[in-house]
Amino acid sequence: MNLTRRNLVLGALATPLALSPTSSRAVEASLRSAANNRKLLYGAAVTEDALGIDPQYTNLLATEAGILVAEGVMKRKTLEPRKNQYDFTKAERIWRFAQRNGQIMRGHTLVWHEANPFWLKDALAGKPSDKIITEYISKVAGHFRGRLHSWDVVNEAIEPDEGNDQGYRVSSPWYEAFGPDYIEIAFHAARNADPDTLLFYNELNLEGDVWWAEKRRSATLKMLETLLKKNVPIDGLGIQSHLKAYRVRYDDGVFSAFLKEVSDMGLRILLTEFDIADIDGPDDPVQRDADVASLARRYLDVAFSNPNVQGCLTWGITDKYSWLSRYDNYMWPDGRLSRVLPFSEDMRTKPMHDAMLAAYQGS
């Protein structure tokens, strides 16, 4: 058994070490335990600045999540702020926290068109060598070699509205420099740097029952087929799962059919950034919570019915630190926090938590 698989087993079986003394829930009722009992994963993105500073938040992560991912501090802007000068301090802090609490961790993300250091734009001008991809991935994935469950190797390479026949995001600095070849370059570099860690392609807006999501699904499937035909070492698809309860129509059948197309390729599937925006919903938070919970249960029931789905990570764990309360397009105008995650601002369970727990238990 290689180290990555061994860590996965140990993470699934371990008991969390840092438990909240004020928690009113038994560990057996945690999302982490419910997922482990069904041989699935539940985890969350970590807001590194709050880790260790907010004790309630820290204990909630330790108790509820079996797998962690850094919300921002494993992107190139943080890891290589100056050319050839690397800083793994914040990423290592999350990894050590995971180790103390019997958790595993995934990496996010090696190649993305955003969150890059200021110097990279000039470095990509003209006709750069692909070493600007391969050497970075060798350094970063090599640094964490054997310690992570998976990497999001390439993030959000698809944007059908930009006019490319294949649906690629042509405005990406990586596409501008290398065309679509940058994707396979990145995956080969990641496999060379870490032979045993799972390698995922991660994409957004794949879930909706709307024409533009269908275009993105189609383009994503075509790209995955192309990569597999070329023997690119890709293990799975990450579906970000940023749902919008009152803005984008969702249909169980559409989502199920898409999951089947991906799984028929032999790829693993992971829901990597799950949350449900509640903007434009009713003013009554009780009703919004009920609507969000209902959608969460439907979505996860469909996902977990596909045997290739490995589990779900929420993008954060508590409304207190959700990015949706800081992003203009999803902020409530009166300053109320978005209610988009399984735990409230004061770290209490919400109907979304109960719906997720039931989906894991019923999987």
Secondary structure, DSSP 4 states (H G I P E B T S, - for coil): --HHHHHHHHHHHPPPS---TT--S-GGGSHHHHHHHTT-EEEEEE-GGGTTTSHHHHHHHHHH-SEEEESSTTSHHHH-SBTTB---HHHHHHHHHHHHTT-EEEEEEEE-SSS--TTHHHHTSSS--THHHHHHHHHHHHHTTTT-SEEEEEE--B-GGG--TT-B-TTSHHHHHHTTHHHHHHHHHHHHH-TTSEEEEEESS-SBSSHHHHHHHHHHHHHHHHHHHTT----EEEE--EEETTTS-B-HHHHHHHHHHHHHTT-EEEEEEEEEE-TTS-S-HHHHHHHHHHHHHHHHHHHHTSTTEEEEEES-SBGGG-GGGTSGGG--TTSPPP--SSB-TTS-B-HHHHHHHHHHHT-
